[in-house]
Structures are given as structure tokens and as C-alpha cells.
């Protein structure tokens, strides 16, 4: 079903990431972690829908998305910084296999953290504790919602930074050796989202560590 969303607010989150808040149609229902395909009604990109994850809660009156802009990709997200109040997006959805299966380990790279925002905030609201967020980025400034993760009750955030030598966090990349240092309980859910290479590497590492297939949650399914 297609819904028409009207942009009410756009706020920078990082140097290249923005939070977009729309009015929420009453009949638009979704589960935390799910996405919608947005087609912004702007010249040149009207017919180019792209999937973006809702970061708001299903009972909120607004519908929010955190979107990273890629100016060098010559695509839809290149135009996100130019959007203004009152702009319209056509939304189809919701859809997505990443949904809430309880406390666990959340493995994210870059904008891949967005499906986890609503899930982890839902856990805080419900008093669920014991979540670990392992979040990989190139630089400290790339960390989306860093202050949120550091203050969210029940979440232990661990930041990995690959391309900044003077990082305040763990320098390097997330690999199987790092996961083996961090993870003792292999029976909990493991959520993975990010670029395809990251998802494949994390899935393979977890399987090699003995994590069962039905405990690994990605957009490929549960």
C-alpha cells in the first residue's frame, strides 16, 4: 500500500547523515526494525524509490528515518540535504526481516545501524537489558547517534574505527578474532546489518564460532 508522507522536520545527525520526520498516516503500521521504500517527489528522483528503516516507534504520531547521504553516488541520497519542510515522499511498505527477537548482540556497520535504533529503544522502554551493540565505522565522526548509544539503558556499545589513528575508541575492524573476545553466550540472537561484505563476514564468523543459523538475523531472513 502506498502512503503519502509530508516532511515536517530535517535535522543533521552526523556530517553526512540526517533524521527526517514525517507526519504518520493513521493506517501505516509497522514493527521496529522494518523499512519502507521512499520515493521523494523531487525532479530527477521521483521514480527512484529506495528502502529506508523507520527509527520511530510504532505508537508515535510521527514517522522518522535516519538517512546517510552519499554525494558521490549520484543517486537518491545525494538529494537528501536539499529536502525541505513540506516536501513529499511516497512510501510503500512496511517490509523487512530484521525485527525484534529479544536481547542479543547487534552487529552494525555505518548506516546499517538504522534498523537497530527502533529495536533498542523499544528494549529500553520495556526494561529489557543485556544488549550489546558492536558498531563499525571509518572515523569517530561517522558514528550515528553516538550519544544515544552511550546513554541508552540496557545497551553496551562497543565502537570500532578503521580509518582514524587517533580514535577515542577501538582501532581496527570487526572480525572473528574480535567477536571471540567479546562473545561468550552463543545462544542469544545475533542481529547483523550493513554493507553486503560486512554482513557476509559477520555471518560466516558467527557460524564458525558455533552460532546456530536460527539465531542469526539479517535481511535475508530469520
Wavefront OBJ file of the C-alpha trace (Angstrom):
o trace
v 0.000 0.000 0.000
v 1.310 3.448 -0.903
v 1.181 6.297 1.608
v 1.929 9.974 1.087
v 4.311 11.399 3.707
v 4.865 15.119 4.270
v 8.258 16.173 5.620
v 7.882 18.067 8.910
v 11.496 18.303 10.055
v 15.019 17.523 8.837
v 17.907 17.507 11.314
v 21.612 16.698 10.875
v 22.755 13.655 12.856
v 26.371 13.498 11.636
v 28.305 15.348 8.934
v 26.553 13.272 6.254
v 23.513 11.745 7.975
v 20.094 13.289 8.543
v 16.967 12.486 10.523
v 13.775 13.070 8.547
v 10.484 13.323 10.438
v 7.201 12.973 8.573
v 3.593 13.012 9.651
v 2.469 9.420 10.097
v -0.676 8.186 8.319
v -3.020 6.516 10.794
v -3.151 3.322 8.761
v 0.633 2.987 8.470
v 1.595 0.172 10.846
v 4.991 -1.476 11.243
v 7.245 -3.391 13.627
v 10.513 -1.945 14.993
v 13.321 -2.774 12.570
v 11.154 -2.701 9.453
v 11.628 -0.406 6.459
v 9.625 1.351 3.761
v 10.508 2.260 0.207
v 10.540 6.049 -0.119
v 10.268 7.891 -3.416
v 10.885 11.602 -2.871
v 8.713 13.718 -5.141
v 11.527 15.894 -6.448
v 12.572 16.472 -10.034
v 15.014 13.838 -11.227
v 14.331 11.267 -8.493
v 10.519 10.909 -8.435
v 10.594 7.383 -9.786
v 13.613 6.189 -7.791
v 12.341 4.543 -4.631
v 14.869 3.359 -2.044
v 14.413 1.338 1.183
v 14.916 3.175 4.478
v 14.277 1.977 8.014
v 11.786 3.606 10.359
v 13.576 4.729 13.527
v 10.449 5.903 15.347
v 8.251 3.641 17.452
v 5.038 2.170 16.022
v 2.885 4.108 18.510
v 4.414 7.532 17.803
v 2.465 10.155 15.853
v 5.439 10.889 13.583
v 7.352 8.637 11.223
v 11.131 9.141 11.306
v 14.036 7.889 9.228
v 17.805 8.315 9.613
v 19.355 8.512 6.153
v 23.005 8.757 5.159
v 23.731 10.957 2.156
v 26.199 9.706 -0.451
v 27.018 12.728 -2.669
v 29.487 10.723 -4.747
v 26.933 8.023 -5.633
v 24.843 10.256 -7.937
v 21.637 8.776 -6.547
v 18.635 9.428 -4.320
v 20.526 10.061 -1.078
v 22.622 12.742 -2.778
v 19.493 14.928 -2.670
v 18.614 14.391 1.000
v 20.433 17.549 2.267
v 18.357 19.612 -0.195
v 14.979 18.415 1.068
v 12.779 20.975 2.801
v 9.751 21.207 5.067
v 6.626 20.287 3.139
v 8.384 18.038 0.628
v 6.520 14.833 -0.117
v 7.625 11.208 -0.232
v 5.598 8.279 -1.483
v 6.083 5.345 0.911
v 5.477 1.677 0.146
v 5.709 -0.889 2.908
v 6.436 -1.859 5.531
v 8.764 -4.784 4.892
v 11.941 -6.310 6.293
v 13.154 -9.424 8.062
v 15.059 -7.610 10.805
v 12.594 -7.497 13.685
v 12.752 -7.849 17.448
v 13.662 -11.299 18.766
v 14.786 -10.201 22.205
v 18.036 -9.077 23.814
v 21.171 -10.024 21.944
v 24.212 -8.838 20.029
v 23.695 -6.177 17.360
v 26.412 -6.015 14.699
v 26.293 -2.887 12.549
v 28.486 -1.064 10.056
v 27.799 2.552 9.094
v 24.181 3.279 8.205
v 23.444 -0.398 8.843
v 22.729 0.610 12.426
v 19.388 2.160 11.451
v 17.202 -0.982 11.821
v 18.525 -1.356 15.350
v 17.531 2.132 16.536
v 13.843 1.368 16.995
v 14.508 -2.130 18.364
v 16.973 -0.987 21.029
v 14.787 1.950 22.050
v 11.885 -0.497 22.338
v 14.029 -2.650 24.635
v 14.744 0.375 26.828
v 11.038 1.179 27.077
v 10.284 -2.415 28.057
v 13.136 -2.636 30.572
v 14.975 -5.273 28.557
v 18.682 -5.352 29.407
v 21.722 -7.243 28.155
v 22.025 -5.892 24.612
v 25.465 -5.391 23.058
v 25.949 -3.069 20.096
v 29.145 -3.678 18.108
v 29.311 -0.751 15.694
v 31.952 -0.379 12.956
v 32.744 2.969 11.293
v 35.582 4.655 9.446
v 36.010 7.638 11.831
v 34.655 8.852 15.154
v 32.581 11.484 13.321
v 30.831 8.770 11.318
v 29.209 7.192 14.393
v 25.460 7.683 14.007
v 23.690 8.624 17.286
v 26.815 8.037 19.378
v 25.419 9.895 22.395
v 22.213 7.882 22.201
v 24.063 4.569 22.352
v 26.237 5.744 25.222
v 23.213 6.800 27.269
v 20.663 4.129 26.355
v 19.840 1.959 29.353
v 20.500 -1.739 28.891
v 22.851 -1.327 25.906
v 26.613 -1.874 25.971
v 28.022 -0.040 22.908
v 31.421 -1.032 21.504
v 32.725 1.198 18.696
v 35.327 0.061 16.146
v 37.057 2.683 13.999
v 39.034 1.575 10.942
v 40.483 4.728 9.350
v 41.358 7.120 12.177
v 44.587 6.614 14.077
v 43.737 8.966 16.950
v 40.288 7.479 17.577
v 38.860 7.553 21.071
v 37.541 4.047 20.510
v 38.856 0.641 19.417
v 41.099 0.994 16.375
v 40.601 -1.696 13.758
v 37.920 -3.777 12.101
v 35.444 -6.267 13.489
v 36.444 -9.816 12.600
v 36.104 -13.289 14.054
v 39.031 -12.806 16.434
v 37.372 -9.703 17.878
v 33.993 -11.406 18.162
v 35.544 -14.301 20.038
v 36.940 -11.825 22.585
v 33.547 -10.192 23.097
v 31.030 -13.027 22.916
v 30.592 -15.833 25.413
v 26.869 -16.612 25.054
v 26.334 -18.125 21.607
v 22.680 -18.977 22.190
v 21.361 -15.403 22.111
v 20.068 -13.674 18.958
v 22.654 -12.032 16.693
v 21.391 -9.170 14.533
v 23.537 -8.087 11.550
v 23.116 -5.127 9.205
v 25.492 -3.166 6.986
v 27.134 -3.431 3.560
v 26.917 -6.872 1.957
v 30.548 -7.742 2.599
v 30.197 -6.904 6.299
v 27.021 -8.971 6.658
v 28.590 -11.967 4.939
v 31.771 -11.740 7.023
v 29.890 -11.462 10.318
v 27.517 -14.296 9.428
v 30.402 -16.572 8.434
v 32.349 -15.692 11.582
v 29.400 -16.425 13.847
v 28.761 -19.764 12.151
v 32.424 -20.690 12.537
v 32.080 -19.860 16.230
v 29.194 -22.295 16.562
v 26.223 -19.931 16.456
v 23.148 -21.688 15.058
v 21.621 -20.416 11.823
v 18.300 -19.716 13.525
v 19.999 -17.283 15.919
v 21.374 -15.067 13.128
v 19.023 -12.280 11.995
v 19.708 -10.429 8.741
v 17.617 -9.061 5.890
v 17.981 -12.500 4.309
v 15.565 -13.798 6.925
v 15.327 -15.270 10.414
l 1 2 3 4 5 6 7 8 9 10 11 12 13 14 15 16 17 18 19 20 21 22 23 24 25 26 27 28 29 30 31 32 33 34 35 36 37 38 39 40 41 42 43 44 45 46 47 48 49 50 51 52 53 54 55 56 57 58 59 60 61 62 63 64 65 66 67 68 69 70 71 72 73 74 75 76 77 78 79 80 81 82 83 84 85 86 87 88 89 90 91 92 93 94 95 96 97 98 99 100 101 102 103 104 105 106 107 108 109 110 111 112 113 114 115 116 117 118 119 120 121 122 123 124 125 126 127 128 129 130 131 132 133 134 135 136 137 138 139 140 141 142 143 144 145 146 147 148 149 150 151 152 153 154 155 156 157 158 159 160 161 162 163 164 165 166 167 168 169 170 171 172 173 174 175 176 177 178 179 180 181 182 183 184 185 186 187 188 189 190 191 192 193 194 195 196 197 198 199 200 201 202 203 204 205 206 207 208 209 210 211 212 213 214 215 216 217 218 219 220 221 222
